[in-house]
Each structure stands twice: as C-alpha cells, then as structure tokens.
Amino acid sequence: MLKCKHITEQASSYIDGEMGFMQRLKFRMHLALCKHCKRFVDNFKAGIEMVKRLPRNQVDKDKIDATLRRVRDSK
C-alpha cells in the first residue's frame, strides 16, 4: 500500500489521469482507508477548480505578488 507521502507527491498525476491502472488502484485504495489523504486530494481538486474559475485577464500582478508573499510568510 502507498504511504501518505506518496499520495501528496502523486496527487497531480492522479487528478490529471496520468496513472496506469494498478497505480490508480493503489492510490484509490489508500484514499479509501486514509481520511487525511482523502481530504488532501479533495482540497487539491477544489483548489484546481477554483483557479480554473478565476477571470484570466482581471488578475492584477500586485495582487498575485501580495498573495505569494502571504503564502511564503505563513510557512
């Protein structure tokens, strides 16, 4: 079975459908047993969907820079 670390490292590949059958099966088995990883992947998907909905031409560069600073400062 995959470890939680593998789930976080491979979440993008899973969401993008880039995994083979066996790898996807192992991934889904882990999600079925680990509520923390399931929540992580669900939140990851939600984040992707939110970004897709952002208006592309209306995002101000200053807002992007401020957001990046806040993320970096929160670590």
Backbone as CSV, one residue per row, in Angstrom:
resi,resn,N_x,N_y,N_z,CA_x,CA_y,CA_z,C_x,C_y,C_z
1,MET,0.834,-1.188,0.000,0.000,0.000,0.000,0.876,1.248,0.000
2,LEU,0.390,2.282,-0.639,1.127,3.535,-0.699,1.135,4.219,0.666
3,LYS,2.165,5.000,0.901,2.255,5.808,2.119,1.677,7.194,1.833
4,CYS,1.332,7.892,2.889,0.748,9.227,2.748,1.662,10.158,1.939
5,LYS,2.951,10.033,2.132,3.911,10.862,1.396,3.737,10.666,-0.110
6,HIS,3.529,9.424,-0.538,3.345,9.146,-1.959,2.065,9.780,-2.492
7,ILE,1.048,9.805,-1.667,-0.226,10.404,-2.085,-0.031,11.891,-2.366
8,THR,0.644,12.582,-1.466,0.839,14.020,-1.679,1.736,14.288,-2.881
9,GLU,2.703,13.420,-3.110,3.619,13.605,-4.241,2.953,13.290,-5.579
10,GLN,1.972,12.394,-5.573,1.381,11.924,-6.824,-0.037,12.437,-7.062
11,ALA,-0.494,13.347,-6.222,-1.868,13.835,-6.344,-2.138,14.451,-7.713
12,SER,-1.217,15.217,-8.239,-1.420,15.848,-9.548,-1.576,14.807,-10.641
13,SER,-0.736,13.805,-10.624,-0.819,12.747,-11.637,-2.152,12.016,-11.550
14,TYR,-2.627,11.780,-10.341,-3.911,11.113,-10.139,-5.046,11.962,-10.702
15,ILE,-5.065,13.220,-10.319,-6.136,14.122,-10.748,-6.116,14.319,-12.265
16,ASP,-4.922,14.385,-12.840,-4.796,14.602,-14.286,-4.992,13.330,-15.105
17,GLY,-5.212,12.189,-14.432,-5.435,10.939,-15.147,-4.192,10.375,-15.798
18,GLU,-3.036,10.648,-15.217,-1.764,10.229,-15.804,-1.224,8.921,-15.219
19,MET,-2.003,8.242,-14.393,-1.554,6.997,-13.761,-2.061,5.790,-14.529
20,GLY,-1.271,4.734,-14.480,-1.717,3.466,-15.028,-2.762,2.845,-14.110
21,PHE,-3.363,1.769,-14.580,-4.450,1.134,-13.844,-4.043,0.707,-12.435
22,MET,-2.926,-0.008,-12.306,-2.509,-0.523,-10.994,-2.136,0.605,-10.031
23,GLN,-1.439,1.598,-10.533,-1.058,2.724,-9.675,-2.300,3.466,-9.199
24,ARG,-3.257,3.670,-10.105,-4.509,4.346,-9.744,-5.287,3.520,-8.721
25,LEU,-5.279,2.205,-8.890,-5.970,1.322,-7.949,-5.346,1.424,-6.550
26,LYS,-4.024,1.389,-6.479,-3.329,1.525,-5.190,-3.632,2.884,-4.559
27,PHE,-3.648,3.910,-5.388,-3.933,5.259,-4.917,-5.337,5.311,-4.317
28,ARG,-6.313,4.780,-5.043,-7.704,4.795,-4.566,-7.884,3.951,-3.309
29,MET,-7.165,2.846,-3.221,-7.247,2.012,-2.018,-6.764,2.796,-0.803
30,HIS,-5.680,3.531,-0.974,-5.163,4.333,0.134,-6.190,5.401,0.528
31,LEU,-6.778,6.062,-0.468,-7.778,7.099,-0.167,-8.982,6.524,0.558
32,ALA,-9.339,5.295,0.233,-10.479,4.659,0.891,-10.194,4.383,2.365
33,LEU,-8.924,4.213,2.710,-8.551,3.865,4.082,-8.016,5.040,4.903
34,CYS,-7.639,6.119,4.245,-6.981,7.240,4.944,-7.788,8.523,4.737
35,LYS,-8.513,8.924,5.777,-9.361,10.114,5.653,-8.543,11.391,5.458
36,HIS,-7.321,11.415,5.981,-6.482,12.611,5.846,-6.055,12.812,4.392
37,CYS,-5.644,11.738,3.748,-5.238,11.834,2.342,-6.440,12.097,1.446
38,LYS,-7.573,11.515,1.784,-8.802,11.771,1.017,-9.135,13.256,1.081
39,ARG,-9.047,13.819,2.272,-9.311,15.252,2.447,-8.298,16.079,1.659
40,PHE,-7.016,15.671,1.695,-5.971,16.386,0.962,-6.293,16.407,-0.537
41,VAL,-6.619,15.250,-1.096,-6.896,15.166,-2.535,-8.170,15.946,-2.877
42,ASP,-9.185,15.860,-2.041,-10.413,16.630,-2.277,-10.132,18.130,-2.271
43,ASN,-9.334,18.580,-1.322,-8.980,20.003,-1.251,-8.116,20.420,-2.430
44,PHE,-7.222,19.538,-2.844,-6.368,19.802,-4.004,-7.237,19.993,-5.249
45,LYS,-8.203,19.091,-5.446,-9.128,19.196,-6.580,-9.924,20.496,-6.508
46,ALA,-10.400,20.834,-5.326,-11.188,22.059,-5.156,-10.349,23.288,-5.487
47,GLY,-9.090,23.275,-5.075,-8.195,24.386,-5.391,-8.000,24.545,-6.891
48,ILE,-7.832,23.437,-7.571,-7.671,23.472,-9.021,-8.917,24.057,-9.680
49,GLU,-10.082,23.609,-9.225,-11.334,24.113,-9.790,-11.504,25.607,-9.528
50,MET,-11.109,26.066,-8.358,-11.215,27.492,-8.040,-10.316,28.310,-8.954
51,VAL,-9.107,27.837,-9.179,-8.171,28.554,-10.045,-8.704,28.591,-11.482
52,LYS,-9.306,27.505,-11.935,-9.866,27.469,-13.291,-10.964,28.510,-13.473
53,ARG,-11.676,28.832,-12.407,-12.793,29.779,-12.493,-12.356,31.240,-12.402
54,LEU,-11.113,31.485,-12.039,-10.644,32.863,-11.928,-10.669,33.559,-13.290
55,PRO,-11.075,34.798,-13.302,-11.012,35.542,-14.570,-9.545,35.743,-14.956
56,ARG,-9.214,35.372,-16.146,-7.809,35.364,-16.565,-7.232,36.757,-16.764
57,ASN,-7.978,37.656,-17.322,-7.431,38.968,-17.668,-7.592,39.997,-16.564
58,GLN,-8.292,39.668,-15.503,-8.590,40.664,-14.492,-7.734,40.522,-13.231
59,VAL,-6.782,39.601,-13.222,-5.948,39.422,-12.048,-4.788,40.411,-12.125
60,ASP,-4.705,41.248,-11.128,-3.676,42.272,-11.060,-2.368,41.666,-10.551
61,LYS,-1.258,42.001,-11.194,0.050,41.473,-10.799,0.367,41.788,-9.340
62,ASP,-0.034,42.946,-8.855,0.204,43.303,-7.456,-0.527,42.366,-6.502
63,LYS,-1.733,41.956,-6.871,-2.490,41.024,-6.039,-1.807,39.650,-6.005
64,ILE,-1.301,39.236,-7.141,-0.587,37.956,-7.198,0.643,38.005,-6.306
65,ASP,1.412,39.079,-6.421,2.619,39.225,-5.603,2.282,39.259,-4.111
66,ALA,1.218,39.959,-3.752,0.817,40.044,-2.343,0.397,38.671,-1.825
67,THR,-0.320,37.923,-2.639,-0.744,36.577,-2.240,0.461,35.669,-2.059
68,LEU,1.390,35.714,-2.978,2.604,34.902,-2.866,3.390,35.253,-1.608
69,ARG,3.474,36.542,-1.284,4.167,36.956,-0.052,3.471,36.407,1.181
70,ARG,2.135,36.457,1.194,1.390,35.934,2.344,1.616,34.429,2.502
71,VAL,1.626,33.713,1.401,1.854,32.253,1.459,3.249,31.974,1.983
72,ARG,4.234,32.671,1.456,5.616,32.459,1.923,5.774,32.825,3.391
73,ASP,5.153,33.912,3.809,5.271,34.364,5.193,4.560,33.433,6.181
74,SER,3.589,32.686,5.699,2.827,31.810,6.595,3.570,30.514,6.923
75,LYS,4.635,30.254,6.219,5.372,28.978,6.444,6.261,29.059,7.638
